[in-house]
Amino acid sequence: MNRSTLLALPLLALALAGCSSTGTTRTVQAPVQAQPVVVQPLVPTSAQTVQTARLTTSIANGFVDPAALALMTAKDSTEANSAQFYALQFGRPGAPRQWAGDKGTTGSVAVGPYVRVNNLDCRDFTHTVKLNGTDYVRKGTACREQNGNWNVVQGAA
């Protein structure tokens, strides 16, 4: 016998071993080699990125007049933060986003069109806080950083 015949005999015996005279069929399955697991870095979804940026964009960083900020409650600050972020992120130029806090405190954020500066999206904004019968107005320019956070790059009372 030649070498290829000798190698084929065990395979033939294995194939015939699956046969039986009782009418039932056996299936012999070859071993399966698993593919290696490749770990991919987790990339946040756009919704997660927006949520993180919303939580880290703070009116305390120049978006609101400091005199008003000192008088605002936690709810006022939360509502103003949210309005500031959503106005910058999604607002239409000239369409103010209103917010209401505690005990009659209200405010609005108006934004200008997007302008591209140093490869960043920037917008002018005006944030008005109405508190105890006084209007506190803060105007400036904010740019969206690579991580999605909005930061004031220029502001004036």
DSSP file (Angstrom, degrees, kcal/mol; ACC not computed):
  #  RESIDUE AA STRUCTURE BP1 BP2  ACC     N-H-->O    O-->H-N    N-H-->O    O-->H-N    TCO  KAPPA ALPHA  PHI   PSI    X-CA   Y-CA   Z-CA
    1    1 A M              0   0    0      0, 0.0     2,-0.1     0, 0.0     0, 0.0   0.000 360.0 360.0 360.0 144.6    0.0    0.0    0.0
    2    2 A N     >  -     0   0    0      1,-0.1     4,-1.8     4,-0.0     3,-0.3  -0.409 360.0-101.9 -87.9 172.0    1.1    3.5   -0.7
    3    3 A R  H  > S+     0   0    0      1,-0.2     4,-2.0     2,-0.2     5,-0.2   0.879 118.0  53.6 -63.5 -42.3    1.3    6.2    1.9
    4    4 A S  H  > S+     0   0    0      1,-0.2     4,-1.5     2,-0.2    -1,-0.2   0.841 108.5  51.3 -64.5 -32.8   -1.9    8.1    0.7
    5    5 A T  H  > S+     0   0    0     -3,-0.3     4,-1.5     2,-0.2    -1,-0.2   0.902 108.2  51.8 -68.6 -41.2   -3.9    4.8    1.1
    6    6 A L  H  < S+     0   0    0     -4,-1.8    -2,-0.2     1,-0.2    -1,-0.2   0.878 111.1  47.7 -62.6 -37.5   -2.6    4.3    4.6
    7    7 A L  H  X S+     0   0    0     -4,-2.0     4,-0.6     1,-0.2    -1,-0.2   0.821 110.3  52.5 -72.5 -30.2   -3.7    7.8    5.5
    8    8 A A  H  X S+     0   0    0     -4,-1.5     4,-2.2     1,-0.2    -1,-0.2   0.759  93.1  73.5 -78.2 -25.5   -7.1    7.4    4.0
    9    9 A L  H  X S+     0   0    0     -4,-1.5     4,-2.5     1,-0.2     5,-0.2   0.909  95.1  48.7 -59.7 -46.7   -7.9    4.1    5.9
   10   10 A P  H  > S+     0   0    0      0, 0.0     4,-2.2     0, 0.0    -1,-0.2   0.888 112.1  50.5 -62.6 -35.2   -8.5    5.8    9.3
   11   11 A L  H  X S+     0   0    0     -4,-0.6     4,-2.2     2,-0.2    -2,-0.2   0.896 110.8  48.6 -66.8 -39.3  -10.8    8.4    7.7
   12   12 A L  H  X S+     0   0    0     -4,-2.2     4,-2.4     2,-0.2    -1,-0.2   0.903 111.2  50.4 -65.6 -41.6  -12.8    5.6    5.9
   13   13 A A  H  X S+     0   0    0     -4,-2.5     4,-1.7     1,-0.2    -2,-0.2   0.898 110.5  49.9 -63.8 -39.7  -13.1    3.7    9.2
   14   14 A L  H  X S+     0   0    0     -4,-2.2     4,-0.7    -5,-0.2    -1,-0.2   0.900 110.9  48.8 -65.2 -41.4  -14.3    6.8   11.0
   15   15 A A  H >< S+     0   0    0     -4,-2.2     3,-0.7     1,-0.2    -2,-0.2   0.897 112.6  47.6 -66.5 -40.0  -16.9    7.5    8.3
   16   16 A L  H >< S+     0   0    0     -4,-2.4     3,-1.7     1,-0.2    -1,-0.2   0.781  99.7  67.9 -72.1 -26.2  -18.2    3.9    8.4
   17   17 A A  H 3< S+     0   0    0     -4,-1.7    -1,-0.2     1,-0.3    -2,-0.2   0.766  91.5  62.9 -64.8 -23.7  -18.3    4.0   12.2
   18   18 A G  T << S+     0   0    0     -3,-0.7     8,-1.4    -4,-0.7    -1,-0.3   0.625  89.6  86.1 -75.9 -12.3  -21.2    6.5   11.9
   19   19 A C    <   +     0   0    0     -3,-1.7     2,-0.3    -4,-0.2     6,-0.1  -0.605  56.2 178.0 -88.6 149.3  -23.3    3.9   10.1
   20   20 A S    >   -     0   0    0      4,-0.3     3,-0.6    -2,-0.2    -2,-0.0  -0.969  36.7-128.7-145.3 163.0  -25.5    1.4   12.0
   21   21 A S  T 3  S+     0   0    0     -2,-0.3    -2,-0.0     1,-0.2    -1,-0.0   0.480  95.9  78.0 -90.5  -1.8  -27.9   -1.3   11.1
   22   22 A T  T 3  S-     0   0    0      2,-0.2    -1,-0.2     1,-0.0     3,-0.1   0.549 106.8-112.7 -86.1  -5.2  -30.6    0.0   13.4
   23   23 A G  S <  S+     0   0    0     -3,-0.6     2,-0.3     1,-0.4    -2,-0.1   0.342  79.4 120.3  93.4  -8.4  -31.6    2.7   11.0
   24   24 A T        -     0   0    0     -5,-0.0     2,-0.4     1,-0.0    -1,-0.4  -0.675  55.0-139.4 -89.3 148.9  -30.5    5.6   13.1
   25   25 A T        -     0   0    0     -2,-0.3     2,-0.4    -3,-0.1    -6,-0.1  -0.887   8.5-154.4-111.1 136.0  -27.8    7.9   11.8
   26   26 A R        -     0   0    0     -8,-1.4     2,-0.5    -2,-0.4    -8,-0.0  -0.841   6.9-149.4-104.4 145.4  -25.0    9.3   13.7
   27   27 A T        -     0   0    0     -2,-0.4     2,-0.6     2,-0.0    -2,-0.0  -0.964   3.2-157.6-116.5 129.0  -23.3   12.5   12.8
   28   28 A V        -     0   0    0     -2,-0.5     2,-0.5   -13,-0.1   -10,-0.0  -0.917  11.9-157.0-105.0 125.1  -19.7   13.1   13.6
   29   29 A Q        -     0   0    0     -2,-0.6     3,-0.1     3,-0.0    -2,-0.0  -0.866  14.0-126.6-107.6 134.4  -18.7   16.7   13.7
   30   30 A A        -     0   0    0     -2,-0.5    -1,-0.0     1,-0.1     0, 0.0  -0.386  42.1 -87.3 -70.6 152.5  -15.2   17.9   13.2
   31   31 A P        -     0   0    0      0, 0.0     2,-0.5     0, 0.0    -1,-0.1  -0.319  41.7-135.3 -61.1 143.8  -13.6   20.0   15.9
   32   32 A V        -     0   0    0     -3,-0.1     2,-0.6     0, 0.0    -3,-0.0  -0.880   7.2-143.6-105.5 130.1  -14.4   23.7   15.5
   33   33 A Q        -     0   0    0     -2,-0.5     2,-0.2     1,-0.0     0, 0.0  -0.831  19.9-134.9 -94.7 121.9  -11.6   26.2   15.9
   34   34 A A        -     0   0    0     -2,-0.6     3,-0.1     1,-0.1    -1,-0.0  -0.469  17.6-117.6 -76.2 144.3  -12.8   29.4   17.6
   35   35 A Q        -     0   0    0     -2,-0.2    -1,-0.1     1,-0.1     2,-0.1  -0.516  39.1 -97.1 -75.4 148.0  -11.7   32.8   16.2
   36   36 A P        -     0   0    0      0, 0.0     2,-0.5     0, 0.0    -1,-0.1  -0.380  37.5-115.7 -66.3 145.4   -9.6   34.9   18.6
   37   37 A V        -     0   0    0     -3,-0.1     2,-0.6    -2,-0.1    -3,-0.0  -0.717  26.7-158.5 -84.2 124.9  -11.6   37.6   20.5
   38   38 A V        -     0   0    0     -2,-0.5     2,-0.6     2,-0.0    -1,-0.0  -0.921  10.9-140.0-106.4 122.0  -10.5   41.1   19.5
   39   39 A V        -     0   0    0     -2,-0.6    -2,-0.0     0, 0.0     0, 0.0  -0.713  16.9-159.2 -84.9 121.4  -11.4   43.7   22.1
   40   40 A Q        -     0   0    0     -2,-0.6     2,-0.1     1,-0.0     3,-0.0  -0.783  25.2-107.1 -97.4 142.3  -12.6   46.9   20.4
   41   41 A P        -     0   0    0      0, 0.0     2,-0.4     0, 0.0    -1,-0.0  -0.431  38.7-109.7 -66.1 143.1  -12.4   50.2   22.3
   42   42 A L        -     0   0    0     -2,-0.1     0, 0.0     1,-0.0     0, 0.0  -0.612  31.7-160.9 -75.9 126.7  -15.9   51.4   23.4
   43   43 A V        -     0   0    0     -2,-0.4    -3,-0.0    -3,-0.0    -1,-0.0  -0.939  20.3-121.9-109.1 124.5  -16.9   54.4   21.4
   44   44 A P        -     0   0    0      0, 0.0     2,-0.0     0, 0.0     0, 0.0  -0.312  26.6-115.1 -65.6 147.8  -19.7   56.5   23.0
   45   45 A T     >  -     0   0    0      1,-0.1     4,-2.3     4,-0.0     5,-0.2  -0.311  29.3-106.2 -72.1 164.9  -22.8   57.0   21.0
   46   46 A S  H  > S+     0   0    0      1,-0.2     4,-2.4     2,-0.2     5,-0.2   0.867 123.0  54.8 -62.8 -33.9  -23.7   60.5   19.8
   47   47 A A  H  > S+     0   0    0      2,-0.2     4,-2.3     1,-0.2    -1,-0.2   0.897 108.5  48.0 -65.1 -39.5  -26.5   60.6   22.5
   48   48 A Q  H  > S+     0   0    0      2,-0.2     4,-2.5     1,-0.2    -2,-0.2   0.895 111.2  50.8 -66.8 -39.0  -23.9   59.7   25.2
   49   49 A T  H  X S+     0   0    0     -4,-2.3     4,-2.5     2,-0.2    -2,-0.2   0.922 111.6  47.2 -63.9 -44.2  -21.6   62.4   23.9
   50   50 A V  H  X S+     0   0    0     -4,-2.4     4,-2.5     2,-0.2    -2,-0.2   0.917 112.2  50.4 -63.2 -43.4  -24.3   65.0   24.0
   51   51 A Q  H  X S+     0   0    0     -4,-2.3     4,-2.0     2,-0.2    -2,-0.2   0.919 112.1  46.7 -62.2 -44.4  -25.4   63.9   27.5
   52   52 A T  H  X S+     0   0    0     -4,-2.5     4,-1.5     1,-0.2    -1,-0.2   0.923 113.3  48.6 -63.8 -44.4  -21.9   64.2   28.8
   53   53 A A  H  X S+     0   0    0     -4,-2.5     4,-1.4     1,-0.2    97,-0.3   0.884 109.5  53.2 -64.0 -38.0  -21.3   67.5   27.2
   54   54 A R  H  < S+     0   0    0     -4,-2.5     3,-0.3     1,-0.2    -1,-0.2   0.912 110.5  47.2 -62.4 -41.6  -24.6   68.8   28.6
   55   55 A L  H  < S+     0   0    0     -4,-2.0    -1,-0.2     1,-0.2    -2,-0.2   0.758 116.5  43.1 -72.8 -23.9  -23.6   67.8   32.1
   56   56 A T  H  < S+     0   0    0     -4,-1.5     2,-0.7    -5,-0.1    -1,-0.2   0.533  88.6  93.1-103.1  -6.7  -20.2   69.4   31.9
   57   57 A T     <  -     0   0    0     -4,-1.4     2,-0.4    -3,-0.3    28,-0.2  -0.795  65.0-167.5 -84.4 117.6  -21.1   72.6   30.2
   58   58 A S    >   -     0   0    0     -2,-0.7     3,-1.6    92,-0.3     5,-0.3  -0.897  33.2-147.2-118.8 135.3  -21.5   75.0   33.1
   59   59 A I  G >>>S+     0   0    0     -2,-0.4     5,-1.3     1,-0.3     4,-1.1   0.721  97.9  73.6 -65.9 -19.8  -23.1   78.5   33.3
   60   60 A A  G 345S+     0   0    0      1,-0.3    -1,-0.3     2,-0.2     2,-0.1   0.623  81.1  74.7 -68.7 -11.5  -20.6   79.2   36.1
   61   61 A N  G <45S-     0   0    0     -3,-1.6    91,-0.6     1,-0.1    -1,-0.3  -0.152 131.7 -65.6 -96.2  38.8  -17.9   79.3   33.4
   62   62 A G  T <45S+     0   0    0     -3,-0.6    -2,-0.2     2,-0.2    -3,-0.1   0.486 107.3 108.5 100.4   3.2  -18.8   82.7   32.1
   63   63 A F  T  <5S+     0   0    0     -4,-1.1     2,-0.4    -5,-0.3    75,-0.2   0.720  80.0  41.7 -84.2 -21.2  -22.3   82.1   30.6
   64   64 A V  S   <S-     0   0    0     -5,-1.3    -2,-0.2    73,-0.1    -1,-0.1  -0.952  97.6 -94.3-128.8 145.0  -24.2   84.0   33.3
   65   65 A D    >>  -     0   0    0     -2,-0.4     4,-2.4    62,-0.3     3,-0.6  -0.347  34.4-131.9 -53.4 128.7  -23.5   87.4   35.0
   66   66 A P  H 3> S+     0   0    0      0, 0.0     4,-1.8     0, 0.0    -1,-0.1   0.817 105.4  59.3 -58.1 -31.7  -21.6   86.5   38.2
   67   67 A A  H 3> S+     0   0    0      1,-0.2     4,-0.5     2,-0.2    -2,-0.1   0.899 110.5  41.7 -64.2 -39.7  -24.0   88.8   40.3
   68   68 A A  H X> S+     0   0    0     -3,-0.6     3,-1.2     1,-0.2     4,-1.0   0.897 109.6  58.6 -71.4 -41.3  -27.0   86.7   39.1
   69   69 A L  H >< S+     0   0    0     -4,-2.4     3,-0.6     1,-0.3    -2,-0.2   0.860 100.8  56.5 -57.5 -37.3  -25.1   83.5   39.6
   70   70 A A  H 3< S+     0   0    0     -4,-1.8    -1,-0.3     1,-0.2    -2,-0.2   0.753 112.0  42.6 -67.1 -23.8  -24.5   84.3   43.3
   71   71 A L  H << S+     0   0    0     -3,-1.2    -1,-0.2    -4,-0.5    -2,-0.2   0.526  91.7 106.3 -99.0  -8.3  -28.3   84.7   43.8
   72   72 A M    <<  -     0   0    0     -4,-1.0     2,-0.1    -3,-0.6    59,-0.0  -0.457  62.8-133.4 -79.6 144.5  -29.5   81.7   41.9
   73   73 A T     >  -     0   0    0     -2,-0.1     4,-2.4    29,-0.1     5,-0.2  -0.320  32.9 -98.9 -82.1 173.2  -30.8   78.5   43.5
   74   74 A A  H  > S+     0   0    0      1,-0.2     4,-2.4     2,-0.2     5,-0.2   0.895 126.6  49.6 -60.5 -40.9  -29.7   75.0   42.5
   75   75 A K  H  > S+     0   0    0      2,-0.2     4,-2.7     1,-0.2     5,-0.2   0.912 108.9  52.7 -66.2 -40.9  -32.8   74.6   40.4
   76   76 A D  H  > S+     0   0    0      1,-0.2     4,-2.6     2,-0.2    -2,-0.2   0.940 111.6  46.4 -56.3 -47.5  -32.2   78.0   38.7
   77   77 A S  H  X S+     0   0    0     -4,-2.4     4,-2.8     2,-0.2   -18,-0.2   0.899 111.7  50.6 -63.9 -41.8  -28.7   76.8   37.8
   78   78 A T  H  X S+     0   0    0     -4,-2.4     4,-2.2     2,-0.2    -1,-0.2   0.934 113.7  44.5 -61.5 -46.7  -29.8   73.5   36.5
   79   79 A E  H  X S+     0   0    0     -4,-2.7     4,-2.4     2,-0.2    -2,-0.2   0.904 114.9  48.5 -65.7 -41.2  -32.5   75.0   34.3
   80   80 A A  H  X S+     0   0    0     -4,-2.6     4,-2.7    -5,-0.2    -2,-0.2   0.903 110.5  51.7 -66.6 -41.2  -30.1   77.7   33.1
   81   81 A N  H  X S+     0   0    0     -4,-2.8     4,-2.6    -5,-0.2     5,-0.2   0.943 111.6  46.7 -57.8 -48.8  -27.4   75.1   32.3
   82   82 A S  H  X S+     0   0    0     -4,-2.2     4,-2.6     1,-0.2     5,-0.3   0.929 114.0  46.8 -61.3 -46.8  -29.8   73.0   30.3
   83   83 A A  H  X S+     0   0    0     -4,-2.4     4,-2.3     1,-0.2     5,-0.2   0.910 112.3  51.3 -62.8 -41.9  -31.1   76.0   28.4
   84   84 A Q  H  X S+     0   0    0     -4,-2.7     4,-2.2     2,-0.2     5,-0.2   0.943 113.1  44.3 -60.7 -49.1  -27.6   77.3   27.7
   85   85 A F  H  X S+     0   0    0     -4,-2.6     4,-3.1     1,-0.2     5,-0.3   0.954 115.7  45.3 -62.7 -51.0  -26.4   74.0   26.4
   86   86 A Y  H  X>S+     0   0    0     -4,-2.6     4,-2.4     1,-0.2     5,-0.8   0.835 111.9  52.8 -67.1 -31.3  -29.4   73.2   24.2
   87   87 A A  H  X5S+     0   0    0     -4,-2.3     4,-1.3    -5,-0.3    -1,-0.2   0.946 115.4  40.5 -65.8 -46.7  -29.4   76.7   22.8
   88   88 A L  H  <5S+     0   0    0     -4,-2.2    -2,-0.2    -5,-0.2    -1,-0.2   0.919 122.2  41.0 -65.9 -43.4  -25.8   76.5   21.8
   89   89 A Q  H  <5S+     0   0    0     -4,-3.1    -3,-0.2    -5,-0.2    -2,-0.2   0.911 138.9   2.2 -74.0 -44.3  -26.0   72.9   20.5
   90   90 A F  H  <5S+     0   0    0     -4,-2.4    -3,-0.2    -5,-0.3    -2,-0.2   0.499  92.7 124.8-125.9  -7.9  -29.3   72.9   18.7
   91   91 A G     << -     0   0    0     -4,-1.3    -4,-0.1    -5,-0.8    19,-0.0  -0.170  55.6-125.4 -67.1 150.6  -30.8   76.5   18.8
   92   92 A R    >   -     0   0    0      3,-0.3     3,-2.2     1,-0.1    19,-0.4  -0.742  40.2 -95.0 -88.9 139.5  -31.8   78.5   15.8
   93   93 A P  T 3  S+     0   0    0      0, 0.0    19,-0.2     0, 0.0    -1,-0.1  -0.308 109.9  10.7 -55.3 130.8  -30.3   81.9   15.5
   94   94 A G  T 3  S+     0   0    0     17,-1.9    18,-0.1     1,-0.1    16,-0.0   0.428  98.8 109.8  81.8  -0.9  -32.6   84.5   17.0
   95   95 A A    <   -     0   0    0     -3,-2.2    -3,-0.3    16,-0.2    -1,-0.1  -0.837  63.3-145.6-108.2  94.3  -35.0   82.0   18.6
   96   96 A P        -     0   0    0      0, 0.0     2,-0.6     0, 0.0    14,-0.2  -0.229   3.8-135.5 -64.4 146.2  -34.4   82.3   22.4
   97   97 A R  E     -A  109   0A   0     12,-2.8    12,-2.0   -14,-0.1     2,-0.2  -0.910  24.4-148.3-100.5 120.9  -34.6   79.2   24.6
   98   98 A Q  E     -A  108   0A   0     -2,-0.6     2,-0.3    10,-0.2    10,-0.2  -0.555  16.8-178.2 -89.8 151.7  -36.6   80.1   27.7
   99   99 A W  E     -A  107   0A   0      8,-2.4     8,-2.1    -2,-0.2     2,-0.4  -0.985  11.4-156.2-144.8 156.2  -36.2   78.6   31.2
  100  100 A A  E     +A  106   0A   0     -2,-0.3     6,-0.2     6,-0.2     3,-0.1  -1.000  15.0 172.6-135.6 135.5  -37.8   78.9   34.6
  101  101 A G        -     0   0    0      4,-3.4     3,-0.4    -2,-0.4     2,-0.2  -0.016  44.3 -32.9-113.8-142.6  -36.4   78.2   38.0
  102  102 A D  S >  S+     0   0    0      1,-0.2     3,-2.4     2,-0.1    -1,-0.3  -0.502 111.9   0.6 -83.4 149.7  -37.5   78.8   41.6
  103  103 A K  T 3  S-     0   0    0      1,-0.3    29,-0.2    -2,-0.2    -1,-0.2   0.791 132.6 -45.3  47.6  45.7  -39.7   81.6   42.9
  104  104 A G  T 3  S+     0   0    0     -3,-0.4     2,-0.3     1,-0.3    -1,-0.3   0.454  93.1 146.2  83.8   0.2  -40.2   83.5   39.7
  105  105 A T    <   +     0   0    0     -3,-2.4    -4,-3.4    26,-0.1    -1,-0.3  -0.572  21.9 167.5 -71.8 129.6  -36.6   83.4   38.4
  106  106 A T  E     +AB 100 130A   0     24,-1.9    24,-3.2    -2,-0.3     2,-0.3  -0.843  10.3 173.7-135.0 171.5  -36.6   83.1   34.6
  107  107 A G  E     -AB  99 129A   0     -8,-2.1    -8,-2.4    -2,-0.3     2,-0.3  -0.986  14.9-148.5-167.2 172.8  -34.2   83.4   31.8
  108  108 A S  E     -AB  98 128A   0     20,-2.1    20,-2.8    -2,-0.3     2,-0.4  -0.991   5.4-151.8-152.1 151.7  -33.6   83.1   28.2
  109  109 A V  E     -AB  97 127A   0    -12,-2.0   -12,-2.8    -2,-0.3     2,-0.4  -0.991  12.2-173.3-127.9 122.8  -30.6   82.2   25.9
  110  110 A A  E     - B   0 126A   0     16,-2.5    16,-2.4    -2,-0.4     2,-0.3  -0.928   8.4-165.6-114.6 142.0  -30.4   83.5   22.4
  111  111 A V  E     - B   0 125A   0    -19,-0.4   -17,-1.9    -2,-0.4   -16,-0.2  -0.887  11.6-137.2-126.7 156.3  -27.6   82.4   20.0
  112  112 A G        -     0   0    0     12,-2.3     3,-0.1    -2,-0.3    14,-0.0  -0.306  46.8 -65.5 -94.8-174.1  -26.2   83.5   16.7
  113  113 A P        -     0   0    0      0, 0.0    11,-0.4     0, 0.0    -1,-0.2  -0.273  60.5 -89.9 -70.9 160.8  -25.3   81.4   13.7
  114  114 A Y        -     0   0    0      9,-0.1     2,-0.4    -3,-0.1     9,-0.2  -0.476  42.3-169.8 -68.1 140.2  -22.4   78.8   13.8
  115  115 A V  E     -C  122   0A   0      7,-2.5     7,-2.7    -2,-0.2     2,-0.6  -0.998  19.6-131.2-131.2 136.2  -19.0   80.2   12.9
  116  116 A R  E     +C  121   0A   0     -2,-0.4     2,-0.4     5,-0.2     5,-0.2  -0.794  31.8 171.6 -91.9 119.2  -16.0   78.0   12.3
  117  117 A V  E >   -C  120   0A   0      3,-2.8     3,-1.8    -2,-0.6    -2,-0.1  -0.990  69.2 -18.0-131.0 122.7  -12.9   79.2   14.2
  118  118 A N  T 3  S-     0   0    0     -2,-0.4    -1,-0.1     1,-0.3     3,-0.1   0.879 127.2 -54.0  49.1  43.4   -9.7   77.2   14.4
  119  119 A N  T 3  S+     0   0    0      1,-0.2     2,-0.3    -3,-0.0    -1,-0.3   0.695 117.9 111.9  66.3  21.5  -11.6   74.1   13.4
  120  120 A L  E <  S-C  117   0A   0     -3,-1.8    -3,-2.8    -5,-0.0     2,-0.5  -0.937  71.1-118.7-121.9 147.4  -14.1   74.6   16.2
  121  121 A D  E     -CD 116 144A   0     23,-0.6    23,-3.1    -2,-0.3     2,-0.3  -0.747  39.8-178.7 -82.9 127.0  -17.8   75.5   16.0
  122  122 A C  E     -CD 115 143A   0     -7,-2.7    -7,-2.5    -2,-0.5     2,-0.3  -0.913  10.5-176.0-127.6 154.0  -18.4   78.8   17.8
  123  123 A R  E     - D   0 142A   0     19,-2.6    19,-2.8    -2,-0.3     2,-0.2  -0.995  25.9-123.3-147.2 143.5  -21.6   80.9   18.4
  124  124 A D  E     - D   0 141A   0    -11,-0.4   -12,-2.3    -2,-0.3     2,-0.3  -0.584  37.2-171.3 -75.9 150.5  -22.3   84.3   19.9
  125  125 A F  E     -BD 111 140A   0     15,-2.8    15,-2.1   -14,-0.2     2,-0.4  -0.980  23.9-158.1-143.3 156.1  -24.8   84.1   22.8
  126  126 A T  E     -BD 110 139A   0    -16,-2.4   -16,-2.5    -2,-0.3     2,-0.6  -0.970  13.1-169.8-132.4 118.5  -26.9   86.3   25.1
  127  127 A H  E     -BD 109 138A   0     11,-3.0    11,-2.2    -2,-0.4     2,-0.5  -0.945   4.4-170.2-113.2 117.1  -28.0   84.8   28.4
  128  128 A T  E     -BD 108 137A   0    -20,-2.8   -20,-2.1    -2,-0.6     2,-0.5  -0.920   3.4-167.9-110.0 128.7  -30.5   86.9   30.3
  129  129 A V  E     -BD 107 136A   0      7,-2.8     7,-3.0    -2,-0.5     2,-0.7  -0.972   7.1-157.8-115.4 126.3  -31.5   86.1   33.9
  130  130 A K  E     +BD 106 135A   0    -24,-3.2   -24,-1.9    -2,-0.5     2,-0.4  -0.918  26.6 162.2-105.2 112.1  -34.5   87.8   35.5
  131  131 A L  E >   - D   0 134A   0      3,-2.6     3,-1.7    -2,-0.7   -26,-0.1  -0.989  62.9 -14.8-139.4 123.0  -34.1   87.6   39.2
  132  132 A N  T 3  S-     0   0    0     -2,-0.4    -1,-0.1     1,-0.3     3,-0.1   0.857 127.9 -51.9  53.0  40.2  -35.9   89.7   41.9
  133  133 A G  T 3  S+     0   0    0      1,-0.2     2,-0.4    -3,-0.0    -1,-0.3   0.511 116.8 110.4  79.5   5.1  -37.1   92.2   39.3
  134  134 A T  E <   -D  131   0A   0     -3,-1.7    -3,-2.6     2,-0.0     2,-0.5  -0.924  60.4-139.6-117.1 138.8  -33.6   92.8   37.9
  135  135 A D  E     -D  130   0A   0     -2,-0.4     2,-0.5    -5,-0.2    -5,-0.2  -0.851  14.2-167.1 -95.1 125.2  -32.3   91.7   34.4
  136  136 A Y  E     -D  129   0A   0     -7,-3.0    -7,-2.8    -2,-0.5     2,-0.5  -0.964  10.5-168.3-111.2 120.2  -28.8   90.3   34.4
  137  137 A V  E     -D  128   0A   0     -2,-0.5     2,-0.4    20,-0.2    -9,-0.2  -0.921  11.0-177.3-118.0 133.0  -27.4   90.1   30.8
  138  138 A R  E     -D  127   0A   0    -11,-2.2   -11,-3.0    -2,-0.5     2,-0.4  -0.994   5.3-174.3-128.2 125.5  -24.3   88.3   29.7
  139  139 A K  E     +DE 126 156A   0     17,-1.9    17,-2.8    -2,-0.4     2,-0.3  -0.896  23.3 119.9-116.2 147.7  -23.1   88.3   26.1
  140  140 A G  E     -DE 125 155A   0    -15,-2.1   -15,-2.8    -2,-0.4     2,-0.4  -0.976  54.4 -88.9-176.6-170.7  -20.2   86.4   24.7
  141  141 A T  E     -DE 124 154A   0     13,-3.6    12,-3.0    -2,-0.3    13,-1.6  -0.991  33.3-169.1-125.0 133.4  -18.9   83.8   22.3
  142  142 A A  E     -DE 123 152A   0    -19,-2.8   -19,-2.6    -2,-0.4     2,-0.4  -0.942   4.4-157.6-123.0 145.5  -18.7   80.1   23.1
  143  143 A C  E     -DE 122 151A   0      8,-2.6     8,-2.3    -2,-0.4     2,-0.6  -0.948  19.6-124.4-122.8 144.5  -16.9   77.4   21.2
  144  144 A R  E     -DE 121 150A   0    -23,-3.1   -23,-0.6    -2,-0.4     6,-0.2  -0.783  29.4-143.1 -89.0 118.7  -17.6   73.7   21.2
  145  145 A E    >   -     0   0    0      4,-3.2     3,-2.0    -2,-0.6   -24,-0.1  -0.182  31.4 -94.9 -73.0 171.2  -14.4   71.7   22.1
  146  146 A Q  T 3  S+     0   0    0      1,-0.3    -1,-0.1     2,-0.1    -2,-0.0   0.802 125.9  56.0 -58.9 -30.8  -13.5   68.4   20.6
  147  147 A N  T 3  S-     0   0    0      2,-0.1    -1,-0.3     1,-0.0     3,-0.1   0.447 122.0-105.1 -83.5   0.6  -15.1   66.6   23.6
  148  148 A G  S <  S+     0   0    0     -3,-2.0    -2,-0.1     1,-0.3     2,-0.1   0.222  76.6 134.1  98.1 -14.0  -18.5   68.4   23.0
  149  149 A N        -     0   0    0     -5,-0.1    -4,-3.2   -93,-0.1     2,-0.5  -0.412  51.0-134.6 -70.3 144.4  -18.2   70.8   25.9
  150  150 A W  E     -E  144   0A   0    -97,-0.3     2,-0.4    -6,-0.2   -92,-0.3  -0.874  25.6-176.2 -98.9 131.7  -19.0   74.5   25.2
  151  151 A N  E     -E  143   0A   0     -8,-2.3    -8,-2.6    -2,-0.5     2,-0.4  -0.983  29.1-116.2-129.9 140.2  -16.6   77.0   26.7
  152  152 A V  E     +E  142   0A   0    -91,-0.6   -10,-0.3    -2,-0.4     3,-0.1  -0.597  31.2 174.0 -72.8 127.2  -16.8   80.8   26.7
  153  153 A V  E    S+     0   0A   0    -12,-3.0     2,-0.3     1,-0.4   -11,-0.2   0.597  72.9  15.5-107.1 -18.8  -13.9   82.2   24.7
  154  154 A Q  E    S+E  141   0A   0    -13,-1.6   -13,-3.6   -92,-0.0    -1,-0.4  -0.935  72.2 162.6-155.0 130.1  -14.9   85.8   24.9
  155  155 A G  E     -E  140   0A   0     -2,-0.3     2,-0.3   -15,-0.3   -15,-0.3  -0.999  13.1-174.3-151.4 150.2  -17.5   87.5   27.1
  156  156 A A  E      E  139   0A   0    -17,-2.8   -17,-1.9    -2,-0.3    -2,-0.0  -0.994 360.0 360.0-143.1 146.9  -18.5   90.9   28.4
  157  157 A A              0   0    0     -2,-0.3   -20,-0.2   -19,-0.2   -17,-0.1   0.481 360.0 360.0 -71.2 360.0  -21.0   92.0   31.0
